[in-house]
């Protein structure tokens, strides 16, 4: 097994650890962040599998997608505005 396959699963494992294994983090938007983690893994895998020409752009996009995964996961949802009473 080559090392590229590890990059495919590491973002999903980091996501799972942040969601379930950490008792100190309050997390939101599990579905969206899981999709982003899977996309980050695919981008990292393709970066490591591709030629040197495409490595850096794919790796940077994969890293940005991983950062976006955790921003989406940890950013609190917007609370609904309080209702105003009609006079």
C-alpha positions in Angstrom: 0.0 0.0 0.0 1.4 3.4 -1.0 1.4 6.5 1.2 -1.1 8.3 -1.0 -4.0 6.2 0.5 -3.3 7.6 4.0 -4.1 11.1 2.7 -7.5 9.9 1.6 -8.6 8.9 5.1 -6.8 11.3 7.4 -9.2 14.2 6.9 -12.2 12.0 7.7 -10.5 10.6 10.8 -9.7 14.1 12.0 -13.3 15.1 11.4 -14.6 12.1 13.3 -12.3 12.8 16.2 -13.4 16.4 16.4 -17.1 15.4 16.2 -17.2 12.5 18.6 -14.0 12.0 20.5 -13.4 15.6 21.8 -15.5 16.4 24.9 -14.5 20.0 24.9 -15.6 21.1 21.4 -19.1 22.1 20.6 -19.7 21.2 17.0 -22.3 22.2 14.4 -23.2 21.2 10.8 -22.0 17.6 10.8 -23.3 16.7 7.3 -21.7 19.7 5.5 -18.4 19.4 7.2 -18.2 15.6 6.5 -18.7 16.3 2.8 -15.9 18.9 3.0 -13.6 16.5 4.8 -14.2 13.8 2.2 -13.5 16.4 -0.6 -10.3 17.4 1.3 -9.2 13.8 1.4 -9.8 13.3 -2.3 -7.9 16.4 -3.1 -4.9 15.4 -1.0 -4.9 12.0 -2.5 -5.0 13.4 -6.0 -2.2 15.8 -5.1 0.0 13.0 -3.9 -0.8 10.8 -6.9 -0.4 13.5 -9.6 2.7 14.8 -11.3 4.8 17.5 -9.8 3.1 20.1 -12.0 -0.2 19.7 -10.3 1.0 18.8 -6.9 1.2 22.3 -5.3 -2.2 23.7 -6.6 -4.0 20.5 -5.6 -2.3 20.4 -2.2 -3.1 24.1 -1.4 -6.7 23.6 -2.4 -6.9 20.5 -0.3 -5.5 22.3 2.7 -7.9 25.2 2.2 -10.8 22.7 2.0 -9.6 21.1 5.3 -9.5 24.5 7.0 -13.0 25.2 5.7 -14.1 21.8 7.1 -13.2 22.9 10.6 -14.6 26.4 10.2 -17.9 25.0 9.1 -17.8 22.4 11.9 -17.0 24.8 14.7 -18.7 28.0 13.7 -22.0 28.4 15.6 -25.2 28.6 13.8 -26.9 32.0 13.5 -29.6 32.3 16.2 -33.0 33.4 15.1 -33.7 37.1 15.8 -36.1 37.6 18.7 -39.7 38.2 17.6 -41.0 41.7 18.1 -44.4 42.1 19.6 -47.0 43.9 17.5 -48.7 46.9 19.1 
